[in-house]
Amino acid sequence: TIGFVGSFSERKRPDWLIRAGLALLREGFDLQFVLCGEDYSNGLIKARLERLVTEAGSSNRFYFLGYQQLMAPIMKAMDVLVLLSTSEAFARVILEAMACEVAVLATNVGGVSEVVLHGKTGMVVAPDDFDEFQKTLRMPRYTILISSGPWRTLGRLAEASPSCGGTCLPTLPSQS
């Protein structure tokens, strides 16, 4: 499962995940995608994304959950969190993902590279390079990914990373 958590806005670029996800599905990857967040454009961006997914016949692979108050159970179901922003002061969602042992693939904006250590606790790509983002998702080392677990391994390394003091957030309660 590849996840997106953030507002549905041009700056956060959830469309990158939709475009890359549809391409991966066409190539035969058995994946699902979860998108959580508020759409502050009166639903226009979300509706456009849902239409793309529906027209591609992939509605059963993309879950648009809207705003969620309790994210830990959703995060823990993810293998990879993508942060695709064009700008960020600091992306707290990265720390939340790492605390849940979820690897991160993020654009190199704001303080991202201070927390996501490229190739160790996740992957960082250029902020305006969709092709690099898509290529990173396809890299054999990472995309065979979800069934074999390399991304999950990156997530475990992220949770213990000294870049966030050993633990990124206080331990979240178990959702068993």
N, C-alpha and C positions, 0 to 999 in steps of 0.2 A: 504494500500500500504506500502510495506516494501522497503526501499531504501538503496543503497550502493553508496557512492561517494568517488572515489579514483582511483589511477592508478591500472590497471589490472596487478598485480604482485604477486609473491609468498608471499612477505612480507605483502601485504594488504589482501590476502586470499578471493577474491570474490567467490571462489569455495565453501567456507563454506555456503554462502547465497544460492547458487544454490542447494547444497546438502540438506540443511535444508528446503528450499522452496519446492523442489520436494517432500520431505517426508510429509510436511504439506498438499500439494495438494492431495497426495495419500490418506491422512486421511480425505479428504473431506472439508478442509478449503477453503473458497472462497476468495483467496488472489491474489494480483498481485505484481510484483517485478520490480523495476526500478534500473538499474545499469548505472551509469555515470562515465566516466573516460577514460583516454588515455591508450592504450595498447602499452607499449614500447618494446614488444617482437616481433615486426613486425606482430602483430595480432594473434600470436600463442595461447596465453592464452584465448583471447576472442573467437577465433574459437573453441577451446576445450570446453569452457563453453556453447557456442551456440549449439554445437553438443550434449552435454549432455541433454540440454533442448529439443532439437528437437527429439532426440531418446526417450525421456520420453513422447512425445506428448504434451508438455506444452508450445510451442512457443508463444501461445496467452496469456500467463500469465507473461512472462518475456520480459522486454523492455531494450535493450542494446542501450543506447543513445549516447555513445561515450563522447568525451570532450564537455562540455557545458560552454559557456561564462557567461550566465546569469542563475544562479542556483535558485534564490528566487522562481520563479513560480513552479519549479520542486519540491523544498523542501517543499513548502506549500501544495503540493498534497500528501506528505508522512505522514503516521501515525507514523512510526518508522524509524529511521536511524540506520543502523548497522555499527560499526567500528570494523573490525576484525583483525587489524594489530598485527604483532608479535612484533613491536617496533614503537614508535613514540616519537619525541621530545615533540611536543605539537600538538594536532589535532584540527586545527582551524575549521574544518568541524563540530565539535561538537558544537562550539559556533554559527556557522551559523544555524545549525538545531534548537538549542534552541531559537534563535532569531525568528525563524519561527514557534515556538510552536510545534516543532516536538520532540518527546521523543527519547532518545538515548539508544541503547543497545551496549555496547562497551567492548572490552577486556581491562583488567587492565594493561595498559602499559603507560610509560611516565607519563605525568601529568593528565591522564584521570580521576583518582579518586579524583582529586582536583576540578574538574568541575562537573562531573557526581556523584551526591550523591545517592548511591545505594538505590533503593526503593523510592526515593523522586523525583529526577529529571530525573531518568532513571535507567538503570540496568547495573551493571559491572560484568563481568565474567572473570575467569582465562584465561590468554592468550593462553594456549595450551590445552584447554579443550573443544573440539567440542561438546561433550555430554552435558556439562553444558550450552553451548550456545543454543543448540537445545532444551534442557529441559526448559530453560528460555522462549524461544519463545512459548512453549506449555503450560506454567503455566496458569491455568484457569483464574487467576486474570489478566493476561496480554494478553492472546491470544484470548480470546473471544473479545478481543482487538478491533479489527479494526471496527467491527460493533457497539460495545457498547461504545467505546471511552476511556477506562482506559489509554491507551498509550497516547492519545491526552491530557488527564488530566495531565499526567506526563510531557508532553511537555509544557503545560501552566505553571506548577510549575517551570520547567527548565528556562523558559524565565524570570521569576521573581526572580530567585535564587540569594541569596546574594553571592554565590560562584563566581558570575561574576558581582558583583556590582549592582545587580538589573536588569540590562539589559546587555546582552552579546555583542551586536553589536548595532550600531546606527539603528534606525528604518528603515526597508527596505521599499521602495515605494510600495504602493498597486498595485497589478497586476489585478485589477478588469476589 
